[in-house]
Amino acid sequence: MSMFKILVSDIINFLGDHIIQVKGSFENRAVAYIKPIEETDEYTLDWINSSHINKQEIAENSLARVIICDPSITYSPNLLDAGKVLIQVDNPRLVISMVANKFFSVKPEIGISKNTTIHPEARIASSVSIDSYCVVGKCVIGENTIIHANVTIYDNVIIGDNCLIHAGTVIGTDGLGCNRLKDGTLVKFPHFGGVEIGNDVEIGANCQIARGALSNTIIGDGSKLNGLCFIAHNCVLGKNVWITGNTMLAGSVKVKDNVTIYSGVIIREQRTIGKESVIGMGSVVTKDIPDNEVWFGSPAKNSKL
């Protein structure tokens, strides 16, 4: 990225009501990049996590001249003399994420790789990007969605707008629900459903999302799944569900809006996870979880019990 490309005034206008106050003169000021703390220079957009105990010291010593921070940092004479700008917000980590996604993220070029196989009846928006060696069945893919290399999308899958599907993920496989004959022979229950993925969803590398048996498996708007997650048939995820890596949801699990599930969690089939609940790392969930609770352990229990 060339120097002085992003005006600080544009960042401030973008953030709008997220800003509590701005200290220092930002007229004609611009930044060029976001860098690790050890590489920060005067052209960096810096930020200070609210969890630091030495926030004032970090602000004073940073080589950056524009810093996103919380209001506990005083605009001292040293900061004034250095000509620094403090953009003060409630949650600097959230705000730097918003700014980075808006101004600094590099998106792939729109288009479909010649090494990708597309079903002739697939409906793919013109703004979609699909990388090499993907296989796309008879499905629907919405505007501005990005699909990285080696993704397989089966028939009867709907993917919304502004989604991001990372490499190696498989969407729309059969689930595996079986019954046994008297001699032990397995009889698989057929799968006629599909997968519905909402808008603004991100699915990490090497995930698997199975289609429903009769109804659809659903991933709600704004949900984010890290790599190596398995979502079984007929699971229904609400809006803004956050699932970190190597987590497994068995069949027909329902996860309501704004739930957070940390790494290595296993959830038994047909359980319901209440809205805004949190499940701790490595937990095994065998019971329904009510709204607004924190559970962890194996088997998982309410943290307050």
Secondary structure as GFF3:
##gff-version 3
##sequence-region A 1 305
A	DSSP	beta_strand	6	7	.	.	.	ID=ss1
A	DSSP	alpha_helix	8	15	.	.	.	ID=ss2
A	DSSP	three_ten_helix	16	18	.	.	.	ID=ss3
A	DSSP	beta_strand	19	23	.	.	.	ID=ss4
A	DSSP	beta_strand	30	31	.	.	.	ID=ss5
A	DSSP	three_ten_helix	37	39	.	.	.	ID=ss6
A	DSSP	beta_strand	45	47	.	.	.	ID=ss7
A	DSSP	alpha_helix	55	61	.	.	.	ID=ss8
A	DSSP	beta_strand	66	69	.	.	.	ID=ss9
A	DSSP	alpha_helix	77	81	.	.	.	ID=ss10
A	DSSP	beta_strand	85	89	.	.	.	ID=ss11
A	DSSP	alpha_helix	92	99	.	.	.	ID=ss12
A	DSSP	pi_helix	100	104	.	.	.	ID=ss13
A	DSSP	beta_strand	111	112	.	.	.	ID=ss14
A	DSSP	beta_strand	117	118	.	.	.	ID=ss15
A	DSSP	beta_strand	123	124	.	.	.	ID=ss16
A	DSSP	beta_strand	129	130	.	.	.	ID=ss17
A	DSSP	beta_strand	135	136	.	.	.	ID=ss18
A	DSSP	beta_strand	140	141	.	.	.	ID=ss19
A	DSSP	beta_strand	146	147	.	.	.	ID=ss20
A	DSSP	beta_strand	152	153	.	.	.	ID=ss21
A	DSSP	beta_strand	157	159	.	.	.	ID=ss22
A	DSSP	beta_strand	164	165	.	.	.	ID=ss23
A	DSSP	beta_strand	170	173	.	.	.	ID=ss24
A	DSSP	beta_strand	178	180	.	.	.	ID=ss25
A	DSSP	beta_strand	186	188	.	.	.	ID=ss26
A	DSSP	beta_strand	195	197	.	.	.	ID=ss27
A	DSSP	beta_strand	202	203	.	.	.	ID=ss28
A	DSSP	beta_strand	208	210	.	.	.	ID=ss29
A	DSSP	beta_strand	217	219	.	.	.	ID=ss30
A	DSSP	beta_strand	224	225	.	.	.	ID=ss31
A	DSSP	beta_strand	230	231	.	.	.	ID=ss32
A	DSSP	beta_strand	236	237	.	.	.	ID=ss33
A	DSSP	beta_strand	242	243	.	.	.	ID=ss34
A	DSSP	beta_strand	248	249	.	.	.	ID=ss35
A	DSSP	beta_strand	254	255	.	.	.	ID=ss36
A	DSSP	beta_strand	260	261	.	.	.	ID=ss37
A	DSSP	beta_strand	266	267	.	.	.	ID=ss38
A	DSSP	beta_strand	272	273	.	.	.	ID=ss39
A	DSSP	beta_strand	278	279	.	.	.	ID=ss40
A	DSSP	beta_strand	284	285	.	.	.	ID=ss41
A	DSSP	beta_strand	294	297	.	.	.	ID=ss42
A	DSSP	beta_strand	300	302	.	.	.	ID=ss43
###
